[in-house]
Every structure is written in structure tokens, then in C-alpha cells.
Amino acid sequence: MKAATWRGINEIGVEDVPEPTILNSHDLILEVNLSATCGSDLHLLGGYIPAMRSGDVLGHEFMGTVAEVGSGVTRHQVGDRVVVCSFISCGQCWYCDNQLWSLCDNGNPNPGITEALWGQSIGGCYGYSHALGGFAGSHAPYIRVPYADRGAFPIPDGVPDERALFASDAAPTGWTGAHQAEVKPGDVVAVWGAGGVGQMAARASMHMGAERVIVIDRFDNRLEQVRTHIGAETLDYEEVNVVAELRERSGGRGPDVCIEAVGMEAHSPGPQYIYDQVKQQMRLQTDRPTAVREAIYACRKGGTVFTLGVFAGLVDKFPLGAVMNKALTLRGAQQHGHRYIPEILDLMSRDEVRTEHLATHVMPLDQAPKGYEMFKNKEDGCVRAVFTTQN
């Protein structure tokens, strides 16, 4: 079968790969209907995530139709329409029992790499390097889904494919950020990044009762999506002093919660961007923390900063003094999607969460190289490229 693969830094190919098969009784084989690009995929393209190999199938945000089930699968049958959480979790370890699904002890069969990077291993993720398990990704006609009774969720009738697709990763990641940051009724929340995850973090914050939600970005089309489809306020960081403007909009204190939804390749208009970019390119640091720094400075004293964007390793010029002296709570997580996807699908079925607008460019799988180029360079207002994988 044809699949979109990582061929090297900034190189995507479409090539023949073996069709997946049932390896364990708890597996299912999914016929992929739709598979989306994600901002964290760009870190793979840039060579910032370790343990990628030429020919690895990309993609981790997807939905489709069950084509085959293992003998131990009890919750799904052939023909079911399901969305699959991007993180792979067993559902039986201590972390899964405590709803910390992305920290699963058993989802990643290659724990040594992340143990060396971070001290302990986390769960596995589809199409996201051998550091997170070496699982084949979703930019293919078929994909093997381990722990299928845990990670695949039936899509309610009436929820269109392009809406359900983003219940795989973007929406539950946003829900993870807002919930784990403990957004409360009456809070002022600032979100850095107006991509799919940032928009969903804003929507989740509003759902949890935030009084004001302000999303920060520089691309007009994404900020317009926030205003039109999410209903949050916006700031263009190239036109205003973000810290001062957030202070003005929050009674002079600063936001109660600051959610960073940009990640390790953050941009900024100032000279620190050049500094961070040069150090990253020279591998003197692995991540550009521009947005996290700004969130820390902007957050009110005693508030919470949540790093929702993907980071891989080490950063420079991190304002730890501000974290300590302002009494900030600093948290972060990969998505605990198994915890939030059922709620999100229910909200989608009642039209309280809509995500179709994120799929700005839908194209056949054989156009994946073009789709990724458009997505990376924000060409033609591309927010997400989505691949149809079936003829």
C-alpha cells in the first residue's frame, strides 16, 4: 500500500509499505478515512525529534472504519466508525488507572530512548519516531491500532468525519491543557498559538467557564478563525506589546492561566528569535522557548503556566527566577486523550464543539508532500492539511 513517509530532514515521500497485520489479540486494523497533519509533525521534518528512520510512516491524528479485529477486542466490530487517540496506552498500569494516559508504562516498546532523554519513559505515539515506540503512522490506507478497546472510540451518528477527525489529537490536547491547568469559572486565560491545538485549548477554557479567553498569534486567517469559530478574543503579537495588553485586559494583574500551544519552534519578532534559532540550528539547545518565556512574564503572580506545545529537550534563557519569585505553577503534558475524547465526541454530537474549519485543505494521500509544504509554510491560509487515504 502507498503511505506518506519521512525520508530525511524536510523530505516527505509517498512509497510502498507493507500492509499492517494483527500482531496481538487486542489489536484492530483500521481502514483510515481521514488523517491530518499536526504542528508537532513539523518537529519531525526539521530533525528535532530523535530516532526517526527513513521510510517511517507519518501521521498520528486520524479516524476511519474498523476493517479487522483481534480475538481479544470486545468493544469494536468490523464496520464501526471510530476515532483513535494519538497516544497509545494500555489501560491497566498505574498511570492509566490514574487517568494519566500519555504516561502509560506499557504503550512504548522502546523505553530506553526517552528514559535517557527525560529520566523516565512515556507512552507510545503513532508515527512519531522510534523514541515513542516506532509505530507506523496514519498517513496510509490502513493502520494497526494496539490496545484497541482503550484507544479507539465510536463516533456518534451525525458527527461528520472532518469533525470527528480532530477528536483524535487537537481537541483532546486542548482539553488536556485547560483541564490540567485547572481553568475555573471567572478566569482570564491567555493562549499562545492559534493553530488547531491553541484553538481547542481556547474552546476548552470557555467550556470550563473562563470569563475571558485571549489567543495570541500573527497569522490573520488563524486569528479570524478564533474570532469566528471559537468566539475568543485575539492579539497579533507583531502589532502589540503582548504582556502589556494582557495586563490591561485582566484588571492590571495578568492572566490567571497562560497556555503555551506553540512548542519547540516558536517565533517572535524580536532579536531573541535570532538568538534562539541560531542556538537551535547549532544544536546548542534543542528547543526555542520564546512563547513559554513570554507566558511566564505575562502570567499573574500565583497563576499557572501550562506548556502544551511539544518540547524535546533543553532550552536556554529560561526565566526560572520569575517562576519561583512570582509563585507560579508550571505544568505540562502530552494529551491524556482517553480521558477527554468521550466528552468531546458528545459535545461534537450536540454541535457544542465544531472543528471542521481546521481542515482548510483536503487532498488525496499522494499529495502529502505538497500538503506538508503548504502546512509548514502556511501557504494559501493552510491551518491543517488533511489526507483522504481511500480511492
C-alpha positions in Angstrom: 0.0 0.0 0.0 1.1 3.6 -0.5 1.9 5.7 2.5 3.4 9.1 3.3 6.9 8.6 4.8 9.7 10.5 6.4 12.7 10.4 4.0 15.0 12.7 5.9 15.1 16.3 7.1 12.4 18.3 5.3 11.8 15.4 2.9 8.4 13.6 2.6 7.9 10.7 0.2 4.9 8.6 -0.9 6.1 5.0 -1.2 5.0 1.3 -0.9 5.0 0.0 2.6 3.7 -3.4 4.0 0.1 -3.6 4.9 -0.4 -3.9 8.7 -1.5 -7.2 10.3 -2.9 -8.2 13.7 0.0 -8.8 16.0 -1.8 -9.2 19.3 -5.3 -10.2 20.3 -6.1 -6.7 21.4 -5.2 -5.1 18.0 -7.6 -3.9 15.3 -6.8 -2.9 11.8 -8.4 0.4 10.8 -9.2 1.5 7.3 -8.2 5.1 7.5 -10.7 7.6 6.2 -9.0 10.9 7.1 -5.6 11.7 8.5 -4.4 15.2 9.4 -1.1 17.0 9.6 -0.2 18.3 13.1 2.1 21.1 14.2 4.2 18.6 16.1 4.9 16.8 12.8 7.0 19.8 11.8 9.4 19.0 14.5 10.0 15.6 12.9 10.5 17.3 9.5 13.0 19.7 11.0 15.1 16.9 12.5 14.5 18.0 16.1 12.9 14.7 17.3 15.4 11.9 17.7 15.2 8.3 16.4 13.4 8.9 13.1 14.4 6.4 10.3 14.0 6.8 6.6 10.7 5.1 5.5 8.9 5.7 8.8 5.2 6.3 8.1 4.0 9.6 9.4 0.7 10.7 10.9 -1.0 10.5 14.3 -4.4 12.3 14.0 -6.9 10.1 12.3 -10.3 8.4 12.1 -11.7 5.6 10.0 -13.6 2.3 9.8 -12.8 -0.9 11.5 -11.6 -3.5 9.0 -10.4 -6.4 11.2 -10.4 -7.1 14.9 -8.2 -9.3 17.1 -9.8 -12.1 19.1 -9.4 -10.1 22.4 -11.2 -7.0 21.1 -14.7 -6.7 22.7 -15.8 -3.1 22.2 -15.5 -2.8 18.4 -16.5 -4.8 15.4 -15.9 -4.7 11.7 -17.7 -1.7 10.1 -17.6 0.5 13.2 -16.6 4.2 12.5 -14.1 5.2 15.2 -11.6 7.9 16.1 -8.3 6.8 17.6 -6.4 8.7 20.3 -2.9 9.6 19.0 -1.2 8.2 22.2 -1.1 4.5 22.8 -1.9 3.4 26.3 -2.6 0.0 27.9 -5.4 1.0 30.3 -4.1 -1.3 33.0 -0.9 0.3 34.5 -0.8 2.7 37.5 -0.7 5.8 35.2 -3.7 4.7 33.1 -5.6 3.9 36.3 -4.9 7.4 37.4 -6.1 9.0 34.2 -2.5 10.0 33.1 -2.8 8.1 29.9 0.1 9.6 27.9 2.4 8.5 30.7 1.5 4.8 30.3 4.2 2.3 31.3 3.4 -0.2 28.6 2.4 1.9 25.5 6.0 2.4 24.3 8.0 -0.7 23.5 11.3 1.4 23.2 11.5 3.0 26.6 15.3 3.4 26.7 15.4 6.4 24.4 13.0 8.6 26.4 14.4 7.3 29.7 17.8 8.7 28.6 16.2 12.0 27.5 13.8 12.6 30.3 14.6 10.2 33.1 11.5 8.1 32.6 9.6 6.8 29.6 6.2 7.9 28.5 3.6 6.2 26.3 3.8 5.4 22.6 2.5 7.6 19.8 1.6 6.7 16.2 4.1 7.9 13.5 6.2 9.8 16.0 9.7 8.3 15.9 11.2 5.2 17.5 11.7 7.2 20.7 7.9 6.9 21.1 7.6 3.3 20.0 8.3 3.2 16.3 4.6 2.7 15.5 3.6 3.1 11.8 1.6 6.3 11.4 -1.8 7.1 9.9 -0.9 8.6 6.5 -1.7 5.3 4.9 -4.9 3.4 3.8 -4.6 1.0 6.9 -3.1 1.2 10.3 -2.7 -1.2 13.2 -4.3 0.0 16.5 -2.9 -1.7 19.6 -5.0 -1.7 22.8 -8.0 -1.1 20.6 -10.6 -1.3 23.3 -8.8 1.5 25.1 -7.7 3.8 22.4 -10.5 3.7 19.7 -13.8 5.5 20.3 -17.1 5.1 18.5 -18.1 8.2 16.6 -21.8 9.2 17.3 -24.1 9.1 14.3 -24.4 12.6 12.8 -20.9 13.7 13.6 -19.2 14.2 10.2 -15.8 12.7 9.5 -14.0 16.0 9.3 -15.3 17.0 12.8 -14.6 13.6 14.4 -11.0 13.7 13.0 -9.9 16.3 15.4 -11.2 14.4 18.4 -8.1 12.3 17.8 -5.5 14.8 18.9 -6.1 18.6 18.5 -9.3 18.7 20.7 -8.2 16.3 23.5 -4.8 18.1 23.6 -6.6 21.4 24.1 -8.8 19.8 26.7 -5.7 18.4 28.5 -4.2 21.9 28.7 -7.2 23.7 30.0 -8.2 20.9 32.5 -4.7 20.2 33.8 -4.1 24.0 34.2 -7.3 24.0 36.3 -9.2 26.7 34.5 -12.0 27.9 36.7 -15.2 30.0 36.1 -14.3 33.6 36.0 -10.6 33.1 35.0 -8.8 35.1 32.4 -7.0 32.7 30.1 -4.3 33.5 27.5 -3.4 31.0 24.8 -0.2 31.3 22.7 -0.8 29.9 19.3 -3.9 29.9 17.1 -3.4 26.6 15.3 -5.7 23.6 15.9 -4.4 22.9 19.4 -4.5 26.5 20.5 -8.0 27.0 19.2 -9.1 23.8 21.1 -7.4 25.0 24.3 -9.3 28.2 24.0 -12.6 26.4 23.4 -12.0 24.1 26.3 -11.2 27.1 28.6 -14.5 28.7 27.5 -16.4 25.4 28.2 -14.9 25.3 31.7 -16.2 28.8 32.5 -13.3 31.2 31.8 -14.6 34.8 31.7 -12.2 35.9 29.0 -10.0 33.9 26.7 -7.4 35.7 24.6 -5.5 33.9 21.8 -2.1 35.2 20.6 -0.8 34.6 17.1 0.5 36.6 14.0 -1.5 35.0 11.1 -4.6 36.9 10.2 -6.5 33.8 8.9 -5.9 31.8 12.1 -6.9 34.8 14.3 -10.1 35.2 12.2 -10.9 31.5 12.8 -10.6 32.1 16.5 -13.0 35.0 16.4 -15.5 33.4 14.1 -15.5 29.7 15.1 -14.3 29.8 18.7 -15.6 33.1 19.9 -12.4 34.1 21.8 -10.5 37.4 21.7 -7.3 37.7 19.8 -4.0 39.5 19.8 -1.4 39.9 17.0 1.9 39.8 18.7 3.6 41.6 15.9 1.3 44.6 16.4 1.1 45.0 20.2 3.1 44.5 23.4 1.5 41.2 24.5 2.5 41.4 28.1 1.2 45.0 28.5 -2.0 44.3 26.6 -2.8 41.2 28.6 -2.3 43.2 31.8 -4.7 45.7 30.5 -7.3 43.1 29.7 -7.1 41.4 33.1 -7.6 44.1 35.6 -3.9 45.0 35.8 -2.9 41.6 37.2 -2.2 39.4 34.2 -4.0 36.2 33.1 -4.8 33.6 35.7 -3.8 30.8 33.3 -1.4 31.0 30.4 -1.4 28.1 28.0 1.6 27.8 25.6 0.4 25.9 22.5 3.3 26.6 20.1 6.1 24.3 21.1 9.8 24.0 20.3 9.9 26.1 17.1 8.3 29.3 18.5 8.6 32.5 16.5 9.0 36.1 17.8 9.6 39.4 16.2 12.5 40.5 18.4 16.2 39.7 18.4 15.8 36.9 20.9 14.3 34.9 18.0 17.6 35.0 16.0 19.5 34.1 19.2 17.3 31.1 19.8 17.2 30.0 16.2 21.0 30.0 15.8 21.4 28.1 19.0 18.8 25.5 17.9 20.4 25.1 14.5 23.8 24.6 16.0 22.2 22.1 18.5 23.4 24.1 21.4 19.7 23.9 22.6 17.0 21.6 21.2 14.0 23.9 21.6 13.1 27.6 21.1 11.2 28.7 24.2 10.1 32.2 23.1 6.4 31.7 23.8 7.0 30.0 27.1 9.2 32.8 28.3 6.5 35.4 27.4 3.8 33.3 29.1 5.8 33.3 32.3 6.4 37.0 32.2 2.7 37.7 31.4 1.1 35.4 33.9 -0.3 37.0 37.1 1.5 36.3 40.4 0.4 33.0 41.7 -1.0 31.9 38.4 -0.5 28.8 36.2 1.6 28.4 33.1 0.9 25.2 31.1 3.3 24.0 28.3 1.0 22.3 25.8 3.2 22.6 22.7 5.7 19.8 22.2 9.2 20.2 23.6 12.0 17.6 23.2 14.9 18.5 25.5 16.8 21.6 26.6 16.2 25.3 26.4 18.4 28.4 27.1 17.5 31.6 28.9 14.7 30.0 30.8 13.3 32.5 33.4 13.3 30.2 36.4 13.6 33.2 38.7 10.3 34.5 37.5 8.7 31.1 38.1 9.9 31.0 41.7 9.5 34.6 42.7 6.1 35.1 41.2 4.9 31.8 42.8 3.8 30.4 39.5 2.6 26.8 38.9 4.4 25.4 35.9 2.9 22.3 34.3 3.0 20.5 31.0 1.7 17.3 29.4 1.2 15.3 26.3 -2.5 14.7 25.8 -4.4 12.4 28.1 -6.9 11.9 25.3 -8.5 8.7 26.6 -9.9 10.8 29.5 -11.4 13.5 27.3 -12.4 12.1 23.9 -15.8 10.6 25.0 -16.8 14.0 26.4 -15.5 15.8 23.3 -17.4 13.4 21.0 -20.6 14.0 23.0 -20.1 17.8 22.7 -19.5 17.4 18.9 -22.7 15.5 18.6 -24.6 18.4 20.2 -22.8 21.0 18.0 -21.1 22.5 21.0 -17.6 21.7 19.6 -17.0 22.2 15.9 -13.7 21.6 14.2 -14.4 21.3 10.5 -13.0 24.7 9.9 -9.5 23.5 10.8 -9.4 21.2 7.7 -8.6 24.1 5.3 -7.0 21.9 2.7 -8.3 18.3 2.0 -6.4 16.3 -0.6 -5.5 12.8 -1.7 -2.7 11.0 0.1 -0.5 11.0 -2.9 -0.3 14.8 -2.5 1.2 14.5 1.0 4.5 16.2 0.2 2.6 19.2 -1.2 0.2 19.2 1.8 3.1 19.3 4.3 4.8 22.0 2.3 1.7 24.1 2.4 1.2 23.4 6.1 4.7 24.2 7.1 4.9 27.4 5.1 1.3 28.5 5.9 0.6 28.7 2.2 -2.9 29.7 1.0 -4.0 30.1 4.6 -3.4 26.4 5.4 -4.3 25.6 9.0 -4.4 21.9 8.6 -3.8 19.7 5.5 -6.0 16.6 5.7 -5.4 13.5 3.5 -8.1 11.2 2.2 -6.5 7.8 2.1 -9.0 5.7 0.2 -9.6 5.7 -3.5 
